[in-house]
Amino acid sequence: QSERLDLYKKAAEKMVDEGNAFYCQCEAKNAKEDGFSDTLRDPCRDKGLTSGAIKLKVPDGETVSFKDFVLRETVEWNTDVVFDATLLKSDGYPTYHLAVVVDDHDMKISHILRGHDWLPSTPIHLLVYKYLGYDFPEVGHLTDILDPEGGKLSKRKGSTSVRGLLNDGYLPEALFNFVILCGWAPKNNRELYSLEDFVEAFEADGFQKSNPVFNREKLDWFNGEYIRKLSDEELCAKFEILNSKFTEVDKNTKLQITKLIKDRIKKITDLETFAGFFWKTPEVDINLFGENYKKHLPDALQVIEGINDWNLENLNEKLMSNIKEKEYKTGDFFMDLRIAITGTKFTPPVNDSMILLGKEEVVNRLKKVTP
């Protein structure tokens, strides 16, 4: 921007020369804007000063308007509510109000799409475009994404920056898909869009007019869908970047773990939650066990120790045979076994997990918690 100071200076001085701007020498309230005034009309506007900051000389009693292509309606203001905005500060640097107009015109920008929070600045920009003799481009103001309580998004309520969400385990493809549907609605109610799909399907009349709410559950759903679009190898590679312990597991086991949890996770960071027990012996809380765990675990240990050919078919068959013989409730039995092996109630299939852990490790874990 510093390389374009002369361009901004000429634009501001043109407005002064034509009576549409004026010099102001009021004391600045802060470093961001010269010539602060508590009133809409600056006291310097009729003093005929020849130096200082340059401010827009807003006319009284006029109407400015434009057609917003997102809102699909005409928005207008009476200039009596528009303040004399600073255009060029006394140090020669432009404010946003001047720079954005000059830059967009210079770059031949035909359509401007910006956040709804910039709508109050639009009457200022309309006047600057008019006084500089520029054609006003097509302008649309996107809705603001609100938090679930209807307020502004805040870090205090969880990550909302793109970098923060990526670090939380969300995929770029999922974030893109989620964000575009916060501000745009397809006619066919389709939900999954790649960038290429969106470009092909996009129509300007699909912009949302009401503020959407940041729905983390929906973002989780999108992320889960895109996780399942990855190949096992691609997902495994993402896990390796994220978790140093996972990288120490042998390649075949890593792929098997990836397959086991792929349909269960919502974020890449869920790896530790769903599979951490593979590389870290869990601390087991006996309060998680059911009332019959003192029967279930000794029997499970005995059955598992007696299996010579360690494979999933044998493990399933032997355990189910024992359950049937002892007339145990299948769900209760396997829940106690799951907790003993993994330390939690929510994991991939317990028998598949035990096969990957290996018989020796499974027996050792069972012995630690078996009464």
WORA-V791131 format. One record per backbone hydrogen bond with DSSP energy under -0.5 kcal/mol. CO is the residue of the C=O (numbers start at 0). NH is the residue of the N-H. If there is no record, write none. Layout:
CO_NH + CO_NH
This chain:
0_3 + 1_4 + 3_6 + 3_7 + 4_8 + 5_9 + 6_10 + 7_11 + 8_12 + 9_13 + 10_14 + 11_15 + 12_16 + 13_17 + 14_19 + 14_20 + 15_18 + 19_56 + 21_54 + 23_52 + 25_34 + 26_35 + 29_32 + 32_28 + 32_29 + 39_41 + 39_83 + 41_44 + 43_46 + 52_23 + 52_54 + 53_86 + 53_87 + 54_21 + 55_57 + 61_78 + 63_76 + 65_67 + 65_74 + 66_68 + 66_138 + 67_71 + 67_72 + 72_67 + 74_65 + 76_63 + 77_80 + 78_81 + 82_84 + 84_55 + 86_94 + 87_53 + 88_91 + 92_88 + 94_97 + 94_98 + 95_99 + 96_100 + 97_101 + 98_102 + 99_103 + 100_104 + 101_105 + 102_106 + 103_108 + 104_107 + 109_137 + 110_112 + 111_113 + 111_139 + 113_141 + 114_117 + 115_118 + 117_120 + 117_121 + 118_121 + 120_123 + 120_124 + 121_125 + 122_126 + 123_127 + 124_128 + 125_129 + 126_130 + 127_131 + 128_132 + 128_133 + 129_132 + 137_111 + 138_68 + 139_113 + 139_141 + 141_115 + 143_145 + 144_152 + 145_213 + 146_149 + 150_146 + 153_156 + 154_157 + 160_164 + 161_165 + 162_166 + 163_167 + 164_169 + 165_168 + 168_267 + 170_174 + 171_175 + 172_176 + 173_177 + 174_178 + 175_179 + 176_180 + 177_181 + 178_181 + 178_182 + 179_182 + 179_183 + 182_207 + 185_188 + 190_192 + 193_197 + 194_198 + 195_199 + 196_200 + 197_201 + 202_205 + 203_206 + 205_184 + 211_145 + 212_214 + 213_215 + 214_218 + 215_219 + 216_220 + 217_221 + 218_222 + 219_223 + 220_224 + 221_225 + 222_226 + 223_227 + 224_228 + 225_229 + 226_229 + 230_234 + 231_235 + 232_236 + 233_237 + 234_238 + 235_239 + 236_240 + 237_241 + 238_242 + 241_243 + 242_246 + 243_247 + 244_247 + 245_248 + 249_253 + 250_254 + 251_255 + 252_256 + 253_257 + 254_258 + 255_259 + 256_260 + 257_261 + 260_263 + 260_264 + 266_269 + 267_270 + 268_271 + 269_273 + 270_274 + 271_275 + 273_347 + 274_277 + 275_278 + 275_279 + 281_283 + 282_284 + 283_285 + 284_287 + 285_288 + 289_292 + 291_294 + 291_295 + 292_296 + 294_298 + 295_299 + 296_300 + 297_301 + 298_302 + 299_303 + 300_304 + 301_305 + 303_306 + 305_307 + 307_309 + 308_310 + 310_314 + 311_315 + 312_316 + 313_317 + 314_318 + 315_319 + 316_320 + 317_321 + 318_322 + 319_323 + 320_324 + 321_325 + 322_326 + 322_327 + 327_329 + 328_332 + 329_333 + 330_334 + 331_335 + 332_336 + 333_337 + 334_338 + 335_339 + 336_340 + 337_341 + 337_342 + 338_342 + 344_346 + 348_352 + 349_353 + 350_354 + 351_355 + 352_356 + 353_357 + 357_361 + 358_362 + 359_363 + 360_364 + 361_365 + 362_366 + 363_367 + 364_368 + 365_368 + 365_369
